Amino acid sequence: MKREIEEAAAYLRARVGEVPKLALVLGSGLGGLADEVEEAVVVPYGEIPHFPVSTAPVHAGRLVAGRLAGRRVLVMQGRFHFYEGHPMERVAFPVRVFRALGVEKLFLTNAAGGANLGYAPGDFMLISDHINLTGQNPCIGPNDDSTGLRFFDMSKAYDPELRAIARRAGKELGLELREGVYAWFTGPSFETPAEIRLARTLGADAVGMSTVPEVIAAVHCGLRVLGISCVTNMAAGILDQPITGEEVLEISARRRPEFSALVRRIVELAVQAGR
């Protein structure tokens, strides 16, 4: 794996030139933000050594390097999910490559189901913590001591200073930014009402099928992490209606202008503050 990480990083370094210190991962229905990157260098995942190819709907499967809000960024337009059949180490592979490139901060976004009864579709949630309900972990297996510790602390996985910057950005834009706990299920089936009751009892405010493996890998290798969910639907059993993938994409598309403004402002403030 170490050799594969180095080969992928070397290829990207040659393609994008100066590597930004900040990388973003865009979730379901949120990939349109990558189209706003200026001076863009676009690299399809299929061209990057050892990268998987995205199969999730509307995940474009491209890495975009350039400027967002005047700041240099790397943007993953689509991610890899465990439910696609990728092993955990492959789901987290891009994070390891980012670290090898010299990236220092990782902003992760996703579409999520609202488990908190006070939430509504269209809400944005700043992730304060997560619950891993899958029993999976990308760090299972031999540990590379040059990358991170065998046993590592996850008590501040979602960086407090970056979260403060996100709250400031939301306030400046007049956007209500909820803050809560994200629970990870593997998917691809949506959760059952009983599973949502369990997650809510455990303290989850939103649920989804991504993000947590990337966060674990990022913390392991020393990246500072920020996570934001777009609540695209209420989770199973809360409303008397079925959950569909179309609903997820519809709500995320509707909220795209506000989401774009929020992320752009966070990027501006984070780079400006040097944090």
C-alpha positions, 0 to 999 in steps of 0.5 A: 500500500505504501508504494501505491500511495507514493506512486499515486502522489507522484503522478498527481504532483506532476499533473497539478504542480503546486499542491494545496494544503487544503482538500475537499471531498464532495458528497452525493448531490454536492459535487457541483461545487467542483465546477466553481474551481478556477484555473482548474486541472481536472484528473479523472480517477481512472487516470490516477494510479491505484485509485478506484473508480466511483460508481455511486450515482452522480459522483463524477469521479474526478479530482479537481485542483485549482482556486476556490474563493481565491484559495488553492484547493484539491477537490474530490468530485465524488468519493468511494464507499464501502457499499460499492465493494471497496475494501476499507483501505481503498475507501481511505486511499485518497486520504493517504495520498493527500497526506503524502502530497502535503495536504494539512486540512481535509473538509468532508461533506455528505448527504445525510438522513436526519435522525434528530426530530428537530431537524428538517430536510435542507438543514446543514449540520456541522459534524461535532463527532461520529458513531461508527455502527459498522464494525469496520475501520480503515486502520485494521491490519499492519500499521505504518508507523511512519504514517501514524500511531498504532493506537491513536486518539479520536476525542477531537477528530473534528477540529475545534478551531475549524468548527469555530471557523465554520460557525463564523462563516454560517453566521456571516452568511445568515445560514443556520448551521446545526451541530451534531453527531453523525452515525455511519451505516454501511448501506446501500440499503437505507436504515430501518426505523428500528435502526434509526431509533437505536442511532437516536438513542445512542445520540446520533443526529444524522445518519449516512453511508460515508465520511467516517472511514475518511475521518479515521484515516485522516486523524491517523495520519495527522490531517485536521478535519472538518465535516458538514452534512446536508440533511436531505431527508428525514430518516426512516420511520420519522415520516410516513413515506418511503426514502428514495435516492431521488429525494436525496439528490433533489434536496441537495441540488436545491440547497446547492447555492447556500452550500456553495457559499458556505464552503467558499467562505469557510475556505477563505477564513481557514486559509486566511487564519492559517488554520 
